[in-house]
Amino acid sequence: MSRPPHEKTAEARDRRVLELWERLVEVEQRLIPTGLHVFGRAGDTRECADLLRAVASYDRPECGARALNDLIAEGLGLGAYEKLLEDKSEQGWRVRANVDEVLRESIEIFLRDGAGRARLWLHENARVETEDSFKVFELLSGIREQLRTSGELDGLARSLRGEYVEPGPGADIVQNPAVLPTGRNTHAVNPYAVPSHAAYARAERVVGLLLERHRAEHGRVPRTMALVLWGLDNIKTQGEGVAQALWLLGVRPLRDSLNRVTEVEPIPLERLGRPRVDVVMTVSGIFRDLFGATMMLLDKAVRSVAALDEPPEMNPVRANVAERVREGGCTAEEAQLRVFSNAPGSYGTNVNFMVMDSQWESADALGDLFVTRKCFAYGRGPGGRALEGREARGALARALSRVEATYQNVDSFEVGITDVDHYFEYLGGVSKAVEQHARARPAIYLADSLSREASVRTLPEMVRLETRAKTLNPKWYEGMLGHGFRGVAEIESHVTNTFGWSATADAVDGWVYEEVARTYVLDAEMLGRLSSLNPHSARSLVARLLEAEGRGFWEAEASVVEKLRDAFSSLEDRIEGVA
Amino acid sequence: MKITALIVGSSLLGPLKHAEGEINRRHAAGLRVAAHNLGAPLADDEWEGVERDLCESEIVFVIHVTDGENAERLIRLLDRHGDARRAVVVINCMPELMRRTRMGRLSFGGSRVEDGEGAATGTREEGRARRLFKSVGAWMGEQARGRGRGSKHTQYLRFVERMPALLRFVPGAGRLGDVKNYLYLFCYFLQPTPANVSSMLLYALKHYGGDARLSKARVPPPEAVPAVGVYHPDADAVFESFEEYRRWHDARARRAGTRTLEASKTVGLLLMRTNVVSGTRLHYDALVRSVEREGLAVLPVISTFMDNRDACARFFVGEGGKPRVSQLVSLTGFSFVGGPAMNDSEAAVEYLKGLNVPLRSAVSLDVQTIEAWRDSPTGLNPVQAGMQVAIPEIDGATEPFVYGGMPGGGVEPVALEERCRRLARRLARWNRLQTVRREELKLALVVFCFPPNKGNIGTAADLDVFPSLHEILTRLRADGYGVEVPADADALREQLLGGNSESFGAVANVAHRMSVDEYLRLCPYAGDIEREWGAAPGNVGTFGRELLIQGVRLGNVFVAVQPTFGYEGDPMRLLMSRGGAPHHGFAALYAYLEKVFGADAVVHVGTHGALEFMPGKQVGLSEECWPDRLIGELPHVYIYSVNNPSEGSIARRRSYAGLVSYLTPPVEDAGLYRELASLKELLLAYRQSADARERERLYEAIEEKAGALHFAAE
């Protein structure tokens, strides 16, 4: 708890105020979905200013557009926008607010009066040369145009007539506006193109932040980390997650004559300037399927680092392998296994099913299940043969026992950590497994590359942010409730996914449940709406809150529990009556 | 005497083995030809074999090796066993490997011939040979880097046809003899007919074999083969024009009473030139016959590999730009435009949109044996998956079927008859969608419900499923399909959710109760499921002894609810490290859709279901893989969130879905609400205030509010 104000110096108070300011801005400016999509309906009725502003905040080298924030900051003579973001002083916030305000205004003018006026206004008010802003507004105009119509039903009709359905990339609009128009046949990427040069460059920064964050709190960089790798972000970012793993190990990818990434090369320690990090990779079944060549590359990266003659404090991979071999009962080849996924033909950790279906007694069951499902080794085994998922429970358990921090790259605001059950089943699952095998809870991090400020957060920070920006936010839940039946299911699913973070990582503050209960159940009017729109999901939501209380994830007042129980039984009655 | 050939793919092994026999028969040379496929990284023992063969050989051919890891290891081997007496002929490889060419006095590594002696004093013929050599070298460089262009390729083939004539004037002895020899070998290689490959080996032996018996052997000049054309297994030769093919094809079709070449019933195939030329095409033959057996005509065309638009323009497009085919199946892998390393998907898509014919891409196991694929729990190896599935997908290709490949110990690719039949039937089912009157077509729309309870009917990431279904049904009716559209989305939901569901304790209306007898009759895989889940009907989605098919019938459309994995019915299954089979209820639904309802296509609505995650290989499925069994012959369309390319790709590869992407929801800044908004006001007031006492007062309020908002502990 903070000390009473009078004990704080004025400087300390100022600092605290700016910290709080930063927390609030983080919530306020976070992009959230405000509803659901209906297939075939155009997006033109949508409020799209925030979306366009987000799109305009990134350089788009593919179409020659520069980020508007940068153009404005430069026009106003403030220097690089990136630098402004780093300045968290009073002055820094003011300057930043100024740029943001100009950006906001210019987008509004664009929406109201068109690109020409917006560019002129920017020229007059921020000295942005009109030719410099041409491309970015061209891009925004294109997006707006494409949102006015929907090609989805046509795409479906074409498909059902057995015609050619145009392919398209998969991502969200901010990441890659080329996903428009929809109604196309989404494709993945060529695994041999991963990681791209750009992804490898971006990953260096994130890995730097990640290690810095850990160092700030633990005094040194972690020697061993567990990473979750998914297909989702690695397709959309052309392999940022993969590149992060390579950076942690301290290797760089090499391309062959067909421009395919097939080899790696260790970065010398003097160039790396820090110790390497041993990395245990727990990989989704989907990544395994889509990135077969990359699985081999990651394995190769580990083995190439293990083979380096470097001091143990600088090369924990080599040290850990040597230690494991000394312990006996294990070949050097086996001691280097670091790429784990499901058994071939299987997907997922099932931790999500177990949590959602309340089929667990103690949390250990969740960690055990994670290891059971994910203990299949990939890469190259004895004699250089592909392992193709050899069961290696001992190897995974042993590798996890050394882990100090777990991590996953999150690339998209559209699929956040409480939006789907997969984040908690993976990152939560591996963290729980580490906790069991290392006998200490790891630090859990998520990189959040969805704003200009690439940032690394701890899991509890991320849960709070998601809760404040979405679950408790009227803008979010009213948007969902606008979709009636399905919206209630969506709210329930968020609560359950949040619960998943309690179950696997104890990463949810008690107040989160308290506020959820207050928002959705204790508010009689709200409960009434949920019950009439979708009593089944409303019942599940109340049941989940009761389960959270029962499992000790929050300490509810007796009266609150009482009210939850009442709500539950009246929903039961209602459902049976409805039947 | 021994030759080692390090090759990639499935087309050269057959001719090499044939050459070995021919040369031994004619010249009693005691020749042994060892060949290794270097398409995918080799294991250590395989490398030992390569090394052994290499050491024992007088001549080594290295052809098309582009894989980085293999090239690196091979360079090490060649350097270790470099021997002036051993000729090393490297063709179409990356520059580092090309430099290992060593034939007599020719060594690419030293570039001796290129810019050394004779440059100033050369005769006209020498100059010509040198220029030729240089341009061939440059061409190869482009090929090896995968940057060659189609038109250039055909141009070169024509050029190469004239090359032997040119080379006649180059003296065989002396400084340029080895250059001439290299160019000769290259000419044979470019037209790898069995006779040419035989000549290539004989030519190499004659000049570099060190065996007196062969030094006088007469080697025939390269035989020429058309660069492009139409191939059909029943015809004697390749047809150089569509008209020639049509005359032959339709006369034959009329005699046999089979399908003539009507565009709406014709499937265009793109074949690898090397397989056609080298006569290693049993897999093509089988696929052609399988498609014909399904009542479709076939137009199998030699691909203009680096840019298939050439082949299409020449053979698949008729008068007025109208396509002569209604489906396109590429058997070449890689990009439709651009070849191995250049992926010009923009050009490909532009072209295919104009053609408006769906592109399928089927896989031949060229760098993996059939046995290795069959035994592999993962299916295609990473090289095959990348080159023959992931890259074609970017051009919009669907249905990544494995239809043939190299048998272990065999010398040429053969067909996987069952896979050919399945693919052909699927093409025929797609053809039905293209040609049958819409009111006769039946469609299944499948929605999800996860976790399984009534509240979750219509699970889909970011999609409001019932209004979406209503939009879809409305559109289908407008397009002429025989669908009864409910009044609105809510009415549809009530029909599905309500109905008779309560009387069966089901999530949704029960449209059909399948008896165990019916199920066992309709589901040929029931036995395999019983091994996993016990005797049918089991206890997931059942009522007594019946399996419940949940959904509602709306005319010719059936809206079904897909069962889940079934963990609820059998919690122990959660704890298993791998799944073995779907449960009976799951299989029953798809048996129902295909065989009872008689669907012509199935549309899964929303991201995502369980079918594509059922056990089996990851890509390049066999008839034993569950997604393959479940989707069967049904054309499959999947409505999928545009921001989920990863899971969507699993649906494409493992259940042969064509995706139709949907937009993600509208987004806005989260903004601040209630007390968060008032906290911000306080913070702003604090920041703007210059009065110390006011700031202190404000600070107190701030801490209080921050505490109430749970910021205190952070």
Interface residues (C-beta under 8 A of the other chain):
Chain A: M1 S2 P5 H6 K8 A10 R13 R16 V17 L20 W21 R23 L24 V27 E28 Q29 R30 L31 I32 P33 T34 G35 L36 H37 V38 F39 G40 R41 G43 R46 E47 C48 D50 L51 A54 E90 W93 S150 E152 L153 G155 L156 A157 S159 L160 R161 G162 E163 Y164 V165 E166 P167 G168 P169 G170 A171 D172 I173 V174 V179 L180 T182 G183 R184 N185 T186 H187 A188 V189 N190 P191 Y192 W230 G231 L232 N234 I235 K236 L254 R255 D256 S257 L258 N259 R260 T262 E263 G285 I286 F287 R288 D289 L290 G292 A293 M295 M296 N342 A343 P344 G345 S346 Y347 G348 N350 F353 M354 M356 D357 Q359 L369 T372 R373 C375 F376 G383 G384 R385 A386 E388 G389 E391 S412 F413 E414 V415 D419 V420 E461 R464 R468 A469 K470 N473 P474 K475 W476 G479 H483 G484 F485 R486 G487 V488 A489 E492 D509 W511 N534 P535 H536 S537 A538 R539 S540 A579
Chain B: P41 L42 A43 D44 D45 W47 T66 D67 G68 E69 A71 E72 C93 M94 P95 E96 A144 R145 G146 S326 Q327 P340 A341 N343 S345 V349 L352 K353 L355 N356 V357 P358 L359 S376 P377 T378 L380 N381 P382 V383 A385 G386 A390 I391 E393 I394 D395 G396 T398 W430 N431 L433 Q434 L443 P451 N453 K454 G455 N456 G458 T459 A461 D462 L463 D464 V465 F466 P467 S468 E471 I472 R475 D479 D490 R493 E502 F565 Y567 E568 P571 L574 L575 M576 S577 R578 G579 A601 V603 V605 F613 P615 G616 K617 Q618 V619 C625 P635 V637 I639 Y640 V642 N643 N644 P645 S646 E647 G648 S649 I650 R652 R653 G658 L659 V660 S661 Y662 L663 T664 P665 P666 V667 E668 D669 A670 G671 L672 Y673 R674 L676 L679 K680 L683 Y686 R687 A692 R695 E696 Y699 E700 I702 E703 A706 G707 H710 F711 A712 A713 E714
